[in-house]
Amino acid sequence: MGDWRNIGNWHWKEKNCFDWAKKHFEETLPLVEVSKDGFTAKVDSVTSVTGDVDLNIRKGRLITIYDVEVKLAWTATRGDETLSGKITIPEVAHDTEEDEYVYEITAENMASALLPLKDFVRRQLTPAITKRLVTFTDDLKAANGSEMYIPEKDGSSGASTPTVNADLARDFKQGKVGNSDVGVAKANDGLISTVTVTQSVEFVCSAEDMFANLTDPQRVSVWTRAAAEISATEGAEYKLFGGHIQGKITKVVPSKSIEETWRVATWPAGHYSKVVITLEQLSSSTRLTLKQTGVPFNEEDATKANWERYYWNSMKGAFGTKLLPITPPPYCTPATLAQTNSYVDDFSSIAKSYQHVIDNGTSKRRKSRRQPRPSKRPKTATSTVLVAAAAVSALTAAVAAYYKFAM
């Protein structure tokens, strides 16, 4: 099931091209043959291809990711002499440079008289194979890119989204876009079979802001990235995404709900679905509930995916996160904080009292010393240990009392 459009070729999409790649190697590599100084060597066949080959698109760029092992059979001749063998190329990858290919060459007959034939394969045949392999990335894109990449009218993938939307609208009107791309409900002679789509999503903003995001033309232009014709007026018609989405506002309750008719431009003429959007203000967010009836049966999955992609996720990406004032939890109230401060004060007074006792004891010990000890420890070592023990004890008591109060 297709989506409305991968606008600007922006979203990640991938295709497994291994079967195509295997066939490509089997057809092109046996064409490699070299002759020089009476020697001839050629690739007889591709005996094995294993690994992964994927073609991806993201942000308007085709991206190849592949890593395969290729095994070949070869034959070399010189006059009446003939030698056959195998070549293993352990890594044919998207990031392999031309001088980085490795060839493991074996021969069926290792007679010394035939070694020049094997050497010819190493020196002349493998470079010819390399020249064929380095074009694989371009061959992969050329053969499979049309299924992944949606070209712009000016031939550039970097055109602005408003231009893309205008081109889309024109294509929709001219019937150039098929079901595989945009989720078209094709006309038929009978009644259209329809389904109901429901969704629920939360936004970290007020219901008032969410209502504006859906109805204010300036805000709508931000998350659709194109000029928007819309207003929060009952009976007003609207057009979004260059006219691809259109309908009429039928009922509005500010900050509460929106009812509208809604259709994709390529649906059968005159067929509209009914959309009811309800906004529920929560303590720190707004829950949006969508109910859409009258969606053509074959467009259910595409419609669900595109509400999420082009409406909800686009809004979150455009406006970011707007936090509401949040009521502090019970353990952060002024009374609690005051109680916590008292624990800190108690901790300080306990530590000070311990320090006072330690200082007095240290003073008495110093007076009783008549001769220095053979090895002196730092004067503050004992004090430090005792202060630390007192601090840990007091802090533990404070934390325990704090959590008991907070819970």
N, C-alpha and C positions, 0 to 999 in steps of 0.2 A: 504494500500500500504506500503510495507516494505521499510526500508532504506538499504544502502550498508551493514552496520553492526554497531551495537552499540559497537564500538571498545573498548576492555577492560571493557565492561559493565559500561562505564564512565558516560553516559548521563542519566538524570532523565527520568524514564518511570514508569507509574503506571497502575494498573489494579484493577477494582472494583470487589471484591470477596464476596460481601454480599450474593448473591444467594448460592454460595458454602458454606459459613459459616452457613447460616440458615439450609441447608440440613445436614451439618455436625453435628450441635447441635441436630437436630431432630433424627439423626441416632445413635449418640454415648451416649448422656445423658440418654436415657431410659435404657441403659445397666447397669446403676449404681444401685447396690443393696447391702445392708449390713445386716448381721445377727449376733446377739450376745445375750447370756443370755436369749434365748427364744423370743427375739424381732426380727422382720424383717421389713425393710423399703426399699422402692424402688421408683425410678422415673417412673411414668406411661407414661408420654408424655411431649413434649415441646409444650406449648400452644401459645407462642408468642416470636418472636425475632425481635427487632427493633434497628436501628442504622446504623453505617457505618463500612465497613471493606475494607481496601485498602492494596494492596501489591505494593511496589515500589522498584526500583533499582537505585542506584546512586553511582558512583565511585567504582563499583565492589561489592557493598554491597546490600543485600536484606533487605528492611526496611518494617516492618509491622506497620500500623497505623489503629487501630480499637477501637471502643467504642460502645458496644451494651448492651441492656437490655434484659434479658432472663427470661421468666416465665415458671414454671414447675407445673405439677400435681403430687402429691405423694400419696402413700398409706403405712400405717404401721399396723402391726398385732402383736398380742400376744395371742396365744391360739385361743379362739373364738372371741376375741375383734379385731375390725377393725376400723381404723380412716383414713380419707382422708383429703386432703387439698391442698393448693397452696404454692409455693415458688416463690418469686420475687427476682431476682439478678439484682439490678439497674445499676450496672456498671461492665461489663466485658471488660477491656481495655488493650491496649498493655503495659501500664506502671503500671498495678495493680500487687502488690506483693502478694505472696501466703497467707500471713496473713492479707491482706487488703480486701478480699471479704466480702461483706455484704449480709446477707440472711434475707429476710422478710418473716416469716412463718405464715400462717394462717391455721386454722382447721375448718372443717365443723361442728364438734360437740365439744363443750367446756365442756362436762360433766367432773367432777373432776376425775372420774374413768379412763378416757381416757387420762388425762394429761401426764402420763408417756410415752405414745406413741408419743405424740408431742415432749416431751423432748428428746426421743430417736432419732427422726428425726434431732433435733437441734444438738445433741452431736455426732451422728454417721453418718448420711446420708450426712449432708452438708460438712464435711471434705472429704468424698469420691467424692462428686461433685467437690470440689476444686481441687483434684488431677487430675481430668479429664480436668478441665479448664486450668490448668497451662501448659498443653501440646499443647494448641491451637495454639500458635505462631509457634511452630515447625511443627505442622500438616499443617498449612496454607502454610508455605514455601515449605514443601515437596510436597504438592498436586499441587501448582500453580507456584512454582519457575521455573520449566523447561520452562514455557512460557515467563518468564521475563529474565532469566539469561542465558548468553551464556558461557558455561564452557570453560576454557582454556585446551590445550592439556595435561598440566601437572597437571590439577585438581586445579590450583590455580588461583584466580582472580587478583593476583598482578603481573602477568608476564609483561615483558616489551612490549611496543607497537611494536617494530620491530619484536619480536617473534610472536606476534599476527598477524601482517600483513603477515609474512611468512606462518603461519598456514592457514590464510584465502586464500592466493594464492593457496596453495596446495588443499584446499577444493574446490575452484572454479574449478580447473583443473579436479578434480575427480568427480565433479557434486554433492557434498554432501550438498551444500547450496541451499535452496529453495527460491522461490519468496517471501515468507513472511519475509525473513531476508535481502535479498540483492537487491531486485528489478531486477529480472532476466527477460530478454526478451526471452520467450520460443520459440524454433524453431517451425516452422510449414511448411506445404507443399506449401503455397503460398507466395506472397509478404508480407513483414512486413509493417504494418500500422504505420506511424510515425507522430510525431508532432514537433513543433519548441518551444524551450525554450529561453526566453529572461530575462535578469536581469541587473540591474544597481546598483552599490554600490560605495560609496566614501571612500577613504583612506586618512588619514592625512599624506601624504608623497609625494615626488616628483614622476613624471611619470617615471623618470630614475630608482628610487629605486623600484617602483612597477614592472617595467619590469624585474629587477634583481630578485625580489621575485618569479617571475613566471618561470624564465629560468635558474638561477644559481643553480647548483646541491647542493651546500652547504646550500644556503638559503632554497631551497625547502625541503631539509632533515630536517630542523628545524621545519617547520610548518606541515610536514607530519609525523614527528617523526619516520622516517625510511629512509634507504638509498634510494636515488633517482637517476635514470638514465635519464638525460635530458640535453640539451644544446640549445643555441639560434642559431642553425645552420639549415638552410633549408635542408630538406631531412633526418634529424636525427630522429631516433626513440626514444621514451621515455617510461619509466615504473615508475609508482608511486604506493604507498601503497602496496609494495610487489608484484607488477605485476598485481594487481587488476584493475588498470587504465592504459591503454596503447594506444599508437597511434604514429603518425608521425608529426613532424613540417613541414608544407608545405610552409609557407611564414612568413618572419619576417621583421618588420620595427622597429629598436631599439627605445625604449621609446614611440612608437606610437601604434603598433598593433602586434598581433600574430594570425596566422591561423594554425590550426592543425586538424588532424583526431583524434577521441577520442572514446573509447569504454570501456565498463565494460567487464571483462574477461568472464563473463557468458552469454553475449549476444550471439545470433546465430553466428556461425562461419563465419568470413568474413564480418560481419556487423559493419560498423563504422558510427558514426555521424560526422558532421563537426562543428568545434568550431571556432568562430571569436571573439577575445578579442581586444577591442579598448580602448586605454588610452588617456584621455583628461586632460591636465594640467590646473588646475584652479588656482585662486589667492593664495589659501592656502591649497589646497588638490588636489587629482587626482580622476577623475571619471572613473571608469572601467565599460564598457558596454560589456555584453556577449550575443552572439547570437549563439544558438546551433540548428542545423537542423538535422533531421534524428533520433530523439530520439524515441524508440519504444513507441507506444501509451500507453501501460499499465504502463509505467515507468515515465510518465511526472511529477507527484507529487513528487515521490521519488528523481528524478534527481534534481528538483528545491531545495528541502530541503537539499540535500547533497552538492550541490555547496555552499550553505550558511553555512552549518555546517562544512564541512571538508576542504573547501578552504577559504572562506572569513573570517568567524569567527575564524578559526584556525590561519590564518595569523595575525589577530588583536591580538589574544591572545599570539602568539609567539613573535611578534616584538613590541607590545605595540604601543604607539603614538609617532611619530617623527614629531615635529613641524617644519614648514618651516619659514624662515624669513618673517615676516608680516609687510607690510607698515603701519606705525603709522597712526591713523585717524587724520583728520584735527585739532582737538582740542588738539593733543599731539605734534604738531610741535614746534620747538624752538621759533618761533615768538609768538605762542599762550602762551607757557610757560612763556616767558618774560613778556607778557601782564598780565598774572595771577600773576606773582611775583610783578608787579607794584601795583596790587590790594592789595596784602598782605602788601606791604610797606605802602600804603595809610591807611590800617587798623591799622598798628602799630603807625603811626604818629597821627592818630585821637585818639587812645586810650591814647597815651602819653599826648596829649593836654588836654584831659578830666582829666587825673590824675593830671596835673599841676593845673587846676582850682580847683579841689577837695582839693588838698593840701593847696592852698592859703586860701580857705574858712574855712577849718578846723583850720588853724593857727589863723585866725582872731577870730573865735568863742572861741578858747582856751584863747586868751588874754582878751576877754570880760567877761569871767567867774570870778565871785568874790567868789562864794561858790560852793562847790560840790553839785550836784543834789542828791536827796534822793536815786535814783537807777541809777547806771551807766550802760550804754550799752557799749559793746566793742568799743574801739576807732576806730577800722577799719571797723565797720559794715556799716556805711553810704558809706564809700569809696568803699567797696566791691560791694555794690548794684549798685552804679553809674558806676563803672568800668565795671561791668557785662552788664549793659544796653548799655553802649557805645560799648562794644565788640560785642554784638548781633546785634546792628544797623549797625555797620561797616561791620561785616561778612555777613549780609544779602545783603547789597549793593554789596559787592564783588562777592558773589555767583551769584546774578542776572546778573551782568555785564559779568561774566565769561560765563554763559550759553548763554547769548545773543550773545556773540562773537563766541562761539563754534558752535551754530546752524546756 
